Amino acid sequence: MNFQNYYSKPIIRNAAEIPVDSVIEYYPEKSEACVDEQYFKCYEEPKHGDFVVYLNDEDIYHCSRKVFFERNEREPIK
């Protein structure tokens, strides 16, 4: 086998931070949570300050704050 370096395509993620005043409903048996009537996939309990990422109507998921900022940066203000 000949291993080579591959670069992933850049992607812009549409995400929202979970506000500190929101009620987080977590359903571990369904791997799902809800904040402000927005349901999303999650595999660990979401916390205030974490992010909900929207890729499309079928792909909305939780991302911890730590992981989110390891992999993303905010678009510069123009």
N, CA, C and O atoms as CSV, one atom per row, in Angstrom:
chain,resi,resn,atom,element,x,y,z
A,1,MET,N,N,0.848,-1.181,0.000
A,1,MET,CA,C,0.000,0.000,0.000
A,1,MET,C,C,0.888,1.236,0.000
A,1,MET,O,O,1.931,1.263,0.653
A,2,ASN,N,N,0.466,2.252,-0.734
A,2,ASN,CA,C,1.226,3.495,-0.823
A,2,ASN,C,C,0.417,4.621,-0.171
A,2,ASN,O,O,-0.552,5.111,-0.751
A,3,PHE,N,N,0.817,5.026,1.031
A,3,PHE,CA,C,0.096,6.089,1.739
A,3,PHE,C,C,0.520,7.450,1.208
A,3,PHE,O,O,1.695,7.700,0.940
A,4,GLN,N,N,-0.480,8.326,1.063
A,4,GLN,CA,C,-0.247,9.682,0.585
A,4,GLN,C,C,-1.034,10.650,1.452
A,4,GLN,O,O,-2.001,10.264,2.107
A,5,ASN,N,N,-0.620,11.897,1.454
A,5,ASN,CA,C,-1.357,12.923,2.191
A,5,ASN,C,C,-2.545,13.386,1.365
A,5,ASN,O,O,-2.437,13.608,0.159
A,6,TYR,N,N,-3.679,13.527,2.036
A,6,TYR,CA,C,-4.890,14.065,1.415
A,6,TYR,C,C,-5.393,15.195,2.297
A,6,TYR,O,O,-5.355,15.092,3.523
A,7,TYR,N,N,-5.853,16.251,1.694
A,7,TYR,CA,C,-6.378,17.403,2.425
A,7,TYR,C,C,-7.891,17.415,2.282
A,7,TYR,O,O,-8.420,17.234,1.185
A,8,SER,N,N,-8.571,17.625,3.374
A,8,SER,CA,C,-10.029,17.684,3.301
A,8,SER,C,C,-10.470,19.033,2.760
A,8,SER,O,O,-9.762,20.033,2.877
A,9,LYS,N,N,-11.644,19.035,2.171
A,9,LYS,CA,C,-12.189,20.252,1.589
A,9,LYS,C,C,-12.612,21.211,2.701
A,9,LYS,O,O,-13.179,20.787,3.709
A,10,PRO,N,N,-12.341,22.482,2.520
A,10,PRO,CA,C,-12.845,23.445,3.517
A,10,PRO,C,C,-14.375,23.484,3.472
A,10,PRO,O,O,-14.989,23.346,2.414
A,11,ILE,N,N,-14.948,23.669,4.613
A,11,ILE,CA,C,-16.407,23.738,4.702
A,11,ILE,C,C,-16.775,24.864,5.664
A,11,ILE,O,O,-16.088,25.110,6.655
A,12,ILE,N,N,-17.853,25.525,5.352
A,12,ILE,CA,C,-18.385,26.535,6.264
A,12,ILE,C,C,-19.542,25.888,7.006
A,12,ILE,O,O,-20.477,25.382,6.386
A,13,ARG,N,N,-19.483,25.904,8.316
A,13,ARG,CA,C,-20.547,25.321,9.130
A,13,ARG,C,C,-21.444,26.427,9.670
A,13,ARG,O,O,-20.969,27.452,10.159
A,14,ASN,N,N,-22.724,26.202,9.572
A,14,ASN,CA,C,-23.713,27.107,10.132
A,14,ASN,C,C,-23.996,26.590,11.542
A,14,ASN,O,O,-24.550,25.503,11.702
A,15,ALA,N,N,-23.623,27.355,12.558
A,15,ALA,CA,C,-23.726,26.870,13.934
A,15,ALA,C,C,-24.262,27.951,14.860
A,15,ALA,O,O,-24.151,29.147,14.590
A,16,ALA,N,N,-24.847,27.491,15.959
A,16,ALA,CA,C,-25.360,28.408,16.983
A,16,ALA,C,C,-24.864,27.941,18.345
A,16,ALA,O,O,-24.886,26.749,18.654
A,17,GLU,N,N,-24.418,28.892,19.151
A,17,GLU,CA,C,-24.001,28.584,20.516
A,17,GLU,C,C,-25.243,28.429,21.387
A,17,GLU,O,O,-26.185,29.212,21.263
A,18,ILE,N,N,-25.256,27.432,22.260
A,18,ILE,CA,C,-26.389,27.234,23.169
A,18,ILE,C,C,-26.309,28.300,24.256
A,18,ILE,O,O,-25.369,28.302,25.052
A,19,PRO,N,N,-27.293,29.216,24.299
A,19,PRO,CA,C,-27.252,30.314,25.262
A,19,PRO,C,C,-27.391,29.841,26.702
A,19,PRO,O,O,-27.998,28.806,26.975
A,20,VAL,N,N,-26.819,30.616,27.617
A,20,VAL,CA,C,-26.847,30.248,29.040
A,20,VAL,C,C,-28.255,30.253,29.629
A,20,VAL,O,O,-28.498,29.598,30.643
A,21,ASP,N,N,-29.180,30.976,29.014
A,21,ASP,CA,C,-30.538,31.037,29.559
A,21,ASP,C,C,-31.493,30.033,28.901
A,21,ASP,O,O,-32.689,30.051,29.191
A,22,SER,N,N,-30.993,29.168,28.030
A,22,SER,CA,C,-31.840,28.166,27.361
A,22,SER,C,C,-32.044,26.945,28.240
A,22,SER,O,O,-31.195,26.590,29.058
A,23,VAL,N,N,-33.190,26.314,28.048
A,23,VAL,CA,C,-33.472,25.032,28.696
A,23,VAL,C,C,-33.027,23.936,27.729
A,23,VAL,O,O,-33.459,23.896,26.578
A,24,ILE,N,N,-32.163,23.056,28.211
A,24,ILE,CA,C,-31.671,21.950,27.392
A,24,ILE,C,C,-32.405,20.682,27.810
A,24,ILE,O,O,-32.331,20.269,28.968
A,25,GLU,N,N,-33.113,20.067,26.868
A,25,GLU,CA,C,-33.775,18.786,27.110
A,25,GLU,C,C,-32.915,17.714,26.438
A,25,GLU,O,O,-32.656,17.787,25.237
A,26,TYR,N,N,-32.477,16.730,27.205
A,26,TYR,CA,C,-31.576,15.698,26.694
A,26,TYR,C,C,-32.254,14.338,26.774
A,26,TYR,O,O,-32.771,13.964,27.826
A,27,TYR,N,N,-32.256,13.598,25.674
A,27,TYR,CA,C,-32.874,12.283,25.577
A,27,TYR,C,C,-31.805,11.257,25.172
A,27,TYR,O,O,-31.710,10.895,23.999
A,28,PRO,N,N,-30.998,10.787,26.141
A,28,PRO,CA,C,-29.890,9.894,25.794
A,28,PRO,C,C,-30.326,8.602,25.108
A,28,PRO,O,O,-29.593,8.059,24.282
A,29,GLU,N,N,-31.515,8.110,25.448
A,29,GLU,CA,C,-31.988,6.865,24.833
A,29,GLU,C,C,-32.240,7.024,23.330
A,29,GLU,O,O,-32.254,6.036,22.596
A,30,LYS,N,N,-32.438,8.264,22.871
A,30,LYS,CA,C,-32.658,8.547,21.444
A,30,LYS,C,C,-31.437,9.196,20.795
A,30,LYS,O,O,-31.443,9.448,19.590
A,31,SER,N,N,-30.386,9.470,21.579
A,31,SER,CA,C,-29.221,10.247,21.103
A,31,SER,C,C,-29.704,11.558,20.489
A,31,SER,O,O,-29.335,11.921,19.372
A,32,GLU,N,N,-30.543,12.258,21.261
A,32,GLU,CA,C,-31.178,13.474,20.768
A,32,GLU,C,C,-31.312,14.478,21.912
A,32,GLU,O,O,-31.364,14.107,23.085
A,33,ALA,N,N,-31.368,15.749,21.542
A,33,ALA,CA,C,-31.605,16.812,22.519
A,33,ALA,C,C,-32.451,17.885,21.847
A,33,ALA,O,O,-32.661,17.871,20.634
A,34,CYS,N,N,-32.932,18.818,22.670
A,34,CYS,CA,C,-33.760,19.906,22.161
A,34,CYS,C,C,-33.421,21.175,22.941
A,34,CYS,O,O,-33.322,21.158,24.168
A,35,VAL,N,N,-33.247,22.270,22.211
A,35,VAL,CA,C,-33.044,23.594,22.788
A,35,VAL,C,C,-33.909,24.555,21.989
A,35,VAL,O,O,-33.812,24.610,20.763
A,36,ASP,N,N,-34.750,25.309,22.676
A,36,ASP,CA,C,-35.614,26.288,22.012
A,36,ASP,C,C,-36.384,25.673,20.838
A,36,ASP,O,O,-36.457,26.258,19.757
A,37,GLU,N,N,-36.951,24.493,21.064
A,37,GLU,CA,C,-37.758,23.768,20.078
A,37,GLU,C,C,-36.971,23.288,18.867
A,37,GLU,O,O,-37.568,22.898,17.863
A,38,GLN,N,N,-35.648,23.307,18.940
A,38,GLN,CA,C,-34.800,22.776,17.867
A,38,GLN,C,C,-34.222,21.442,18.331
A,38,GLN,O,O,-33.429,21.395,19.271
A,39,TYR,N,N,-34.625,20.362,17.666
A,39,TYR,CA,C,-34.112,19.034,17.985
A,39,TYR,C,C,-32.837,18.780,17.184
A,39,TYR,O,O,-32.697,19.253,16.056
A,40,PHE,N,N,-31.908,18.028,17.780
A,40,PHE,CA,C,-30.650,17.725,17.102
A,40,PHE,C,C,-30.047,16.449,17.671
A,40,PHE,O,O,-30.372,16.035,18.784
A,41,LYS,N,N,-29.166,15.832,16.891
A,41,LYS,CA,C,-28.473,14.618,17.317
A,41,LYS,C,C,-27.400,14.971,18.341
A,41,LYS,O,O,-26.756,16.016,18.247
A,42,CYS,N,N,-27.220,14.089,19.316
A,42,CYS,CA,C,-26.125,14.276,20.265
A,42,CYS,C,C,-25.814,12.945,20.929
A,42,CYS,O,O,-26.707,12.141,21.196
A,43,TYR,N,N,-24.540,12.731,21.188
A,43,TYR,CA,C,-24.099,11.474,21.792
A,43,TYR,C,C,-23.499,11.693,23.178
A,43,TYR,O,O,-23.029,10.757,23.825
A,44,GLU,N,N,-23.525,12.940,23.614
A,44,GLU,CA,C,-23.164,13.281,24.987
A,44,GLU,C,C,-24.063,14.439,25.393
A,44,GLU,O,O,-24.596,15.145,24.536
A,45,GLU,N,N,-24.233,14.635,26.687
A,45,GLU,CA,C,-25.153,15.673,27.157
A,45,GLU,C,C,-24.662,17.057,26.768
A,45,GLU,O,O,-23.551,17.443,27.130
A,46,PRO,N,N,-25.482,17.816,26.029
A,46,PRO,CA,C,-25.090,19.174,25.654
A,46,PRO,C,C,-25.087,20.102,26.863
A,46,PRO,O,O,-25.853,19.921,27.809
A,47,LYS,N,N,-24.209,21.098,26.811
A,47,LYS,CA,C,-24.094,22.078,27.897
A,47,LYS,C,C,-24.203,23.491,27.322
A,47,LYS,O,O,-23.978,23.710,26.131
A,48,HIS,N,N,-24.548,24.430,28.179
A,48,HIS,CA,C,-24.576,25.828,27.758
A,48,HIS,C,C,-23.174,26.205,27.273
A,48,HIS,O,O,-22.179,25.862,27.913
A,49,GLY,N,N,-23.100,26.905,26.150
A,49,GLY,CA,C,-21.815,27.277,25.571
A,49,GLY,C,C,-21.354,26.316,24.486
A,49,GLY,O,O,-20.472,26.654,23.697
A,50,ASP,N,N,-21.944,25.108,24.434
A,50,ASP,CA,C,-21.668,24.181,23.335
A,50,ASP,C,C,-22.346,24.707,22.073
A,50,ASP,O,O,-23.029,25.731,22.109
A,51,PHE,N,N,-22.156,24.014,20.976
A,51,PHE,CA,C,-22.717,24.461,19.699
A,51,PHE,C,C,-23.650,23.423,19.097
A,51,PHE,O,O,-23.479,22.220,19.295
A,52,VAL,N,N,-24.646,23.915,18.354
A,52,VAL,CA,C,-25.501,23.089,17.521
A,52,VAL,C,C,-25.148,23.472,16.087
A,52,VAL,O,O,-25.222,24.641,15.709
A,53,VAL,N,N,-24.765,22.475,15.297
A,53,VAL,CA,C,-24.314,22.699,13.930
A,53,VAL,C,C,-25.407,22.254,12.971
A,53,VAL,O,O,-25.961,21.163,13.108
A,54,TYR,N,N,-25.714,23.106,11.999
A,54,TYR,CA,C,-26.748,22.821,11.004
A,54,TYR,C,C,-26.069,22.651,9.646
A,54,TYR,O,O,-25.513,23.603,9.098
A,55,LEU,N,N,-26.118,21.425,9.105
A,55,LEU,CA,C,-25.614,21.193,7.750
A,55,LEU,C,C,-26.759,21.191,6.750
A,55,LEU,O,O,-26.659,21.792,5.680
A,56,ASN,N,N,-27.861,20.506,7.105
A,56,ASN,CA,C,-29.096,20.527,6.319
A,56,ASN,C,C,-30.220,20.043,7.225
A,56,ASN,O,O,-29.971,19.704,8.382
A,57,ASP,N,N,-31.443,20.004,6.727
A,57,ASP,CA,C,-32.585,19.654,7.580
A,57,ASP,C,C,-32.471,18.268,8.215
A,57,ASP,O,O,-33.066,18.025,9.265
A,58,GLU,N,N,-31.720,17.361,7.601
A,58,GLU,CA,C,-31.557,16.015,8.148
A,58,GLU,C,C,-30.271,15.870,8.969
A,58,GLU,O,O,-30.064,14.837,9.605
A,59,ASP,N,N,-29.428,16.865,8.965
A,59,ASP,CA,C,-28.144,16.752,9.660
A,59,ASP,C,C,-27.892,17.969,10.547
A,59,ASP,O,O,-27.217,18.921,10.155
A,60,ILE,N,N,-28.452,17.909,11.751
A,60,ILE,CA,C,-28.281,18.935,12.777
A,60,ILE,C,C,-27.726,18.209,13.991
A,60,ILE,O,O,-28.334,17.249,14.466
A,61,TYR,N,N,-26.579,18.652,14.502
A,61,TYR,CA,C,-25.941,17.887,15.558
A,61,TYR,C,C,-25.234,18.774,16.583
A,61,TYR,O,O,-24.923,19.936,16.320
A,62,HIS,N,N,-24.992,18.198,17.746
A,62,HIS,CA,C,-24.312,18.842,18.859
A,62,HIS,C,C,-22.806,18.704,18.691
A,62,HIS,O,O,-22.314,17.689,18.199
A,63,CYS,N,N,-22.080,19.741,19.108
A,63,CYS,CA,C,-20.621,19.702,19.127
A,63,CYS,C,C,-20.172,20.424,20.399
A,63,CYS,O,O,-20.580,21.557,20.654
A,64,SER,N,N,-19.339,19.767,21.185
A,64,SER,CA,C,-18.870,20.409,22.411
A,64,SER,C,C,-18.081,21.670,22.056
A,64,SER,O,O,-17.512,21.771,20.969
A,65,ARG,N,N,-18.055,22.606,22.965
A,65,ARG,CA,C,-17.352,23.874,22.745
A,65,ARG,C,C,-15.872,23.631,22.435
A,65,ARG,O,O,-15.317,24.241,21.521
A,66,LYS,N,N,-15.236,22.738,23.200
A,66,LYS,CA,C,-13.811,22.450,23.010
A,66,LYS,C,C,-13.529,21.932,21.600
A,66,LYS,O,O,-12.651,22.446,20.908
A,67,VAL,N,N,-14.270,20.924,21.184
A,67,VAL,CA,C,-14.067,20.339,19.850
A,67,VAL,C,C,-14.407,21.350,18.762
A,67,VAL,O,O,-13.706,21.438,17.754
A,68,PHE,N,N,-15.476,22.108,18.961
A,68,PHE,CA,C,-15.883,23.083,17.955
A,68,PHE,C,C,-14.754,24.075,17.666
A,68,PHE,O,O,-14.451,24.344,16.504
A,69,PHE,N,N,-14.132,24.618,18.710
A,69,PHE,CA,C,-13.076,25.610,18.492
A,69,PHE,C,C,-11.741,24.985,18.090
A,69,PHE,O,O,-10.869,25.684,17.574
A,70,GLU,N,N,-11.566,23.685,18.315
A,70,GLU,CA,C,-10.386,23.004,17.782
A,70,GLU,C,C,-10.472,22.875,16.260
A,70,GLU,O,O,-9.448,22.862,15.576
A,71,ARG,N,N,-11.686,22.779,15.737
A,71,ARG,CA,C,-11.893,22.492,14.312
A,71,ARG,C,C,-12.418,23.661,13.495
A,71,ARG,O,O,-12.465,23.580,12.267
A,72,ASN,N,N,-12.812,24.738,14.145
A,72,ASN,CA,C,-13.452,25.847,13.433
A,72,ASN,C,C,-12.947,27.177,13.953
A,72,ASN,O,O,-12.439,27.281,15.069
A,73,GLU,N,N,-13.097,28.177,13.128
A,73,GLU,CA,C,-12.850,29.548,13.571
A,73,GLU,C,C,-13.933,30.425,12.988
A,73,GLU,O,O,-14.484,30.136,11.925
A,74,ARG,N,N,-14.230,31.489,13.688
A,74,ARG,CA,C,-15.296,32.394,13.264
A,74,ARG,C,C,-14.845,33.176,12.040
A,74,ARG,O,O,-13.681,33.557,11.914
A,75,GLU,N,N,-15.792,33.405,11.147
A,75,GLU,CA,C,-15.510,34.207,9.952
A,75,GLU,C,C,-15.130,35.626,10.379
A,75,GLU,O,O,-15.802,36.212,11.228
A,76,PRO,N,N,-14.078,36.177,9.810
A,76,PRO,CA,C,-13.695,37.540,10.182
A,76,PRO,C,C,-14.803,38.545,9.881
A,76,PRO,O,O,-15.498,38.425,8.872
A,77,ILE,N,N,-14.964,39.511,10.734
A,77,ILE,CA,C,-15.949,40.581,10.527
A,77,ILE,C,C,-15.393,41.520,9.469
A,77,ILE,O,O,-14.246,41.960,9.542
A,78,LYS,N,N,-16.235,41.816,8.486
A,78,LYS,CA,C,-15.785,42.692,7.381
A,78,LYS,C,C,-16.207,44.108,7.591
A,78,LYS,O,O,-15.912,44.970,6.762
